[in-house]
Amino acid sequence: MVRTIIAGSGIAIPPNRVANEMLSRIMDVDDDWVRERSGVECRHFVDEGTATSDLGVAAAQRALDDASVRTEDIDLIIFATMTPDYFFPGCASLLQAKLGAPEIPCFDIRQQCAGFLYGMQLADAHIRAGMARTALLVCAEVHTGFMPWTAANYDYMYSRADTPPTPEELEWNNRFRNITVLFGDAGAAVVLKAGEGENRGIIDCVLRANGTDYDRLYVPGVGFRHRSYVSEERLRAGEHIPVMKGTYVFRNAAKSMTAVSREILERNGLGINDVSLVLMHQANLRINERVQKMLEIPDEKVIHNIQKYGNTTAATIPLLWDEASRAGRLRPGDIVLMTAFGAGMNWGALLLRV
């Protein structure tokens, strides 16, 4: 039997570390306010001009080096992001060109916070079908494009200038603070290979979607539902910034991640005691604490990094995987459970034997 194994991983963290105290310079928030609601202590932002594909390339190159795989040996690229460089084309072919990879199939997928799990299943299907032998799955986000702050606000936040926000700018920034404090920029990638006759790799994957309540977490004002798809009026109204109904998302994320995790364990004859490590999407520490309690997962089996990076959407689980790998937390034979919930609504769970 052919199984899909993770042969290597890599991450790309932008240089600008932004602590909660720095955000308090341009919004009415403080460290306690942000930590209490989300668990986020800091996040990283790219320099202006750095694109999502740039983070993807940096993470991909590190993953290829980690796997000792040459660029010319890749035969499939999958790029998961909700913050592409352009409305079109997607990031996958841009990454292919920047890496100097062969003219191979390049997929862009848009499952937001569940993008890594969807990408893993897509790569696994290609590898099991014999359509690919070595796949590169890249997840990257530049969320700073969503931030509604002026260039002068950025300079004041970074202590590069002495001019604080005007009262009007502060009111505008505060309007979106519940969501802007959550996100950071990052890239992460894994190299997936066909492992024949090996008792390791992807065991199973369960994916779910229900778009009924899409408008509980979405960007309302930019898209081809409108004519034109972007307008000065909608930008002035702030409709290019994500809208989130926090209570709904919290409850449904906790419920859905718990249910799909139980489902995948039960259908594979496993219990939480058989799992060595649980990697949950890092959207909100309070959500993950709820899931951990509902699944009765011991503390030693759960790792978090939202406190360091914030919500990096598609990149959160491969970030966790890379850190766990380099910390020696992934031992041969270990079973890892991954689960995520994201806008759309999309969610899922995946089991993998190291």
Secondary structure, DSSP 8 states (H G I E B T S, - for coil): -EEEEEEEEEEE--SEEEEHHHHTTTSS--HHHHHHHH---EEEE--TT--HHHHHHHHHHHHHHHHT--GGG--EEEEE-SS-SSSSS-HHHHHHHHHT--S--EEEE--GGGHHHHHHHHHHHHHHTTS-SEEEEEEEE-GGGG----HHHHHHHTTS-S----HHHHHHHHHTHHHHTTB--EEEEEEEEEEET-S-EEEEEEEEE--TTGGGEE--SSSTTSSSSS-HHHHHTTTTS-EE-HHHHHHHHHHHHHHHHHHHHHHTT--GGG-SEEEE--S-HHHHHHHHHHHT--GGGB---HHHH-B-GGGHHHHHHHHHHHTT---TT-EEEEEEEETTTEEEEEEEE-
